[in-house]
Amino acid sequence: MAKLKFKIAVPIILAGIFAISVFVALSYVTALNFDKFDIGFYIVIGILGIYVFFFGFASGQNLVSPLKELLEKATELSKGNSSSRVYLETKDEFAELAKVFNKIAEELQKSREQQENAEKFVGIKVQAKTQDLQVIINALEQKVKNRTIELERLVRQLEALSAKAKDKELETRQLKEGLENLRKKAGKAKNKKNINNIENI
């Protein structure tokens, strides 16, 4: 900003120095007619030179101050501070530029708020859908657990029935063997009886 201030002040100062030089030259020509310069003339030239110097810097400051404030606020806005506003008390083009800047900042802030609201809304919808899906998943998990418990119970029953079937099969085999033994004994006893009957005859 200091460079801009000097870029504005230096031409004003140079123009003032040129005006003073013209004034001095005219006074010199006039003084030649009167043959001498008065001390008051030097005082006026000195005061005029100081005035031109300070006027140049003051003009530069007056022109640069609003620009500096606009640039600072624009930098804040570019960094994401959408509440950044410029309030200038001048009634010139800089004030118009500040109004346009404020309008842009306001629109940007509204746009950012709408985006945040949309993101919140989408987040809420996603969360609601996620909760619904979680309820469904939990219900399915419970069904799977219940089915697993039922299958385990059926497997235990099957194993118990299988064990009973093996026991019955073993018992049946033992009964068959016992029956076979009885038939053999009965057959032997019948043969003995037949032999005894034959012997008795």
C-alpha positions as CSV (number, residue, x, y, z in Angstrom):
1,M,0.0,0.0,0.0
2,A,2.9,2.4,0.6
3,K,4.0,2.0,-3.0
4,L,0.5,3.0,-4.1
5,K,0.5,6.0,-1.8
6,F,3.8,7.2,-3.3
7,K,2.6,6.5,-6.8
8,I,-0.3,8.9,-6.1
9,A,1.6,11.4,-4.0
10,V,4.7,11.8,-6.2
11,P,2.8,13.1,-9.4
12,I,0.9,15.6,-7.2
13,I,4.1,16.8,-5.6
14,L,5.8,17.1,-9.0
15,A,2.9,19.0,-10.3
16,G,3.1,21.3,-7.3
17,I,6.9,21.8,-7.8
18,F,6.3,22.6,-11.4
19,A,3.6,25.2,-10.5
20,I,6.0,26.7,-7.9
21,S,8.8,26.7,-10.5
22,V,6.5,28.5,-12.9
23,F,5.5,30.9,-10.2
24,V,9.2,31.5,-9.3
25,A,10.1,32.0,-12.9
26,L,7.4,34.6,-13.4
27,S,8.4,36.2,-10.2
28,Y,12.0,36.3,-11.3
29,V,11.0,38.0,-14.5
30,T,8.9,40.4,-12.5
31,A,11.8,40.9,-10.0
32,L,14.2,41.7,-12.8
33,N,12.0,44.6,-13.5
34,F,12.1,45.6,-9.9
35,D,15.8,44.5,-9.4
36,K,15.4,42.5,-6.2
37,F,13.5,39.7,-4.5
38,D,11.7,40.4,-1.2
39,I,12.2,38.0,1.8
40,G,8.4,37.6,1.9
41,F,8.7,36.1,-1.5
42,Y,11.0,33.3,-0.2
43,I,8.7,32.7,2.8
44,V,5.7,32.3,0.5
45,I,7.6,30.0,-1.9
46,G,8.7,27.9,1.2
47,I,5.2,27.7,2.6
48,L,3.8,26.9,-0.8
49,G,6.5,24.1,-1.2
50,I,5.6,22.6,2.2
51,Y,1.9,22.9,1.4
52,V,2.4,21.1,-1.9
53,F,4.5,18.4,-0.3
54,F,1.9,17.6,2.5
55,F,-1.0,18.1,0.1
56,G,0.5,15.4,-2.2
57,F,0.9,12.9,0.7
58,A,-2.5,13.7,2.1
59,S,-4.1,13.2,-1.3
60,G,-2.3,9.9,-1.6
61,Q,-3.5,8.9,1.8
62,N,-7.1,9.9,1.1
63,L,-7.1,7.8,-2.1
64,V,-5.2,4.8,-0.7
65,S,-7.2,4.5,2.6
66,P,-10.4,3.3,1.0
67,L,-8.5,1.0,-1.3
68,K,-6.5,-0.4,1.5
69,E,-9.7,-1.2,3.5
70,L,-11.3,-2.7,0.4
71,L,-8.3,-4.9,-0.2
72,E,-8.1,-6.0,3.5
73,K,-11.8,-7.0,3.5
74,A,-11.5,-8.7,0.1
75,T,-8.6,-10.7,1.5
76,E,-10.7,-11.7,4.5
77,L,-13.6,-12.7,2.2
78,S,-11.2,-14.8,0.1
79,K,-10.1,-16.6,3.3
80,G,-13.7,-17.6,4.0
81,N,-14.9,-14.8,6.3
82,S,-18.2,-14.2,4.5
83,S,-19.3,-11.7,7.2
84,S,-16.7,-9.3,6.1
85,R,-18.2,-5.9,5.1
86,V,-16.7,-2.5,4.0
87,Y,-18.2,0.7,5.4
88,L,-16.7,3.8,3.9
89,E,-17.9,7.3,4.8
90,T,-17.0,8.8,1.5
91,K,-19.5,9.7,-1.2
92,D,-17.4,8.8,-4.2
93,E,-16.6,5.8,-6.4
94,F,-15.0,4.0,-3.5
95,A,-18.3,4.1,-1.6
96,E,-20.0,2.6,-4.7
97,L,-17.4,-0.1,-4.9
98,A,-17.8,-0.8,-1.2
99,K,-21.6,-1.2,-1.7
100,V,-21.0,-3.7,-4.6
101,F,-18.4,-5.5,-2.4
102,N,-20.9,-5.7,0.5
103,K,-23.6,-7.1,-1.9
104,I,-21.3,-9.7,-3.2
105,A,-20.3,-10.7,0.3
106,E,-23.9,-10.9,1.4
107,E,-24.8,-13.1,-1.6
108,L,-21.8,-15.3,-0.9
109,Q,-22.8,-15.6,2.8
110,K,-26.4,-16.5,1.8
111,S,-25.0,-19.1,-0.7
112,R,-22.8,-20.6,2.0
113,E,-25.7,-20.7,4.5
114,Q,-27.9,-22.4,1.9
115,Q,-25.1,-24.9,1.2
116,E,-24.6,-25.6,4.9
117,N,-28.4,-26.1,5.4
118,A,-28.5,-28.4,2.4
119,E,-25.6,-30.4,3.8
120,K,-27.4,-30.6,7.2
121,F,-30.6,-31.7,5.5
122,V,-28.9,-34.4,3.5
123,G,-27.1,-35.5,6.7
124,I,-30.4,-35.8,8.5
125,K,-31.9,-37.8,5.6
126,V,-28.9,-40.1,5.5
127,Q,-29.0,-40.6,9.2
128,A,-32.7,-41.4,9.1
129,K,-32.2,-43.9,6.3
130,T,-29.2,-45.4,8.2
131,Q,-31.4,-45.8,11.3
132,D,-34.1,-47.5,9.2
133,L,-31.5,-49.8,7.7
134,Q,-30.0,-50.5,11.2
135,V,-33.4,-51.5,12.5
136,I,-33.9,-53.8,9.5
137,I,-30.4,-55.3,10.0
138,N,-31.0,-55.8,13.7
139,A,-34.3,-57.5,13.0
140,L,-32.6,-59.8,10.4
141,E,-29.8,-60.5,12.9
142,Q,-32.3,-61.5,15.5
143,K,-34.1,-63.8,13.0
144,V,-30.8,-65.4,12.1
145,K,-30.1,-65.9,15.8
146,N,-33.5,-67.4,16.4
147,R,-33.1,-69.7,13.3
148,T,-29.7,-70.7,14.6
149,I,-31.1,-71.6,18.0
150,E,-33.9,-73.6,16.4
151,L,-31.5,-75.4,14.1
152,E,-29.2,-76.2,17.1
153,R,-32.2,-77.6,19.0
154,L,-33.2,-79.7,16.0
155,V,-29.7,-81.0,15.7
156,R,-29.7,-82.0,19.3
157,Q,-33.0,-83.7,18.9
158,L,-31.7,-85.5,15.8
159,E,-28.6,-86.6,17.6
160,A,-30.8,-87.8,20.5
161,L,-33.1,-89.7,18.1
162,S,-30.0,-91.1,16.3
163,A,-28.6,-92.3,19.6
164,K,-32.0,-93.9,20.5
165,A,-32.2,-95.5,17.0
166,K,-28.7,-97.0,17.6
167,D,-29.8,-98.2,21.0
168,K,-33.0,-99.7,19.5
169,E,-31.0,-101.3,16.7
170,L,-28.6,-102.8,19.2
171,E,-31.6,-104.0,21.3
172,T,-33.2,-105.4,18.1
173,R,-30.0,-107.2,17.2
174,Q,-29.7,-108.6,20.7
175,L,-33.4,-109.7,20.6
176,K,-32.8,-111.3,17.1
177,E,-29.7,-113.1,18.5
178,G,-31.7,-114.2,21.6
179,L,-34.5,-115.4,19.3
180,E,-32.1,-117.3,17.1
181,N,-30.6,-118.9,20.2
182,L,-34.1,-119.8,21.4
183,R,-34.9,-121.3,18.0
184,K,-31.8,-123.3,18.1
185,K,-32.5,-124.5,21.6
186,A,-36.1,-125.2,20.6
187,G,-34.9,-127.1,17.6
188,K,-32.5,-129.1,19.7
189,A,-35.2,-129.7,22.3
190,K,-37.6,-130.7,19.6
191,N,-35.1,-133.1,18.1
192,K,-34.5,-134.6,21.6
193,K,-38.2,-134.9,22.1
194,N,-38.6,-136.5,18.8
195,I,-35.8,-138.8,19.5
196,N,-37.3,-139.6,22.9
197,N,-40.7,-140.1,21.3
198,I,-39.1,-142.4,18.8
199,E,-37.3,-144.2,21.5
200,N,-40.5,-144.6,23.4
201,I,-42.2,-146.0,20.5
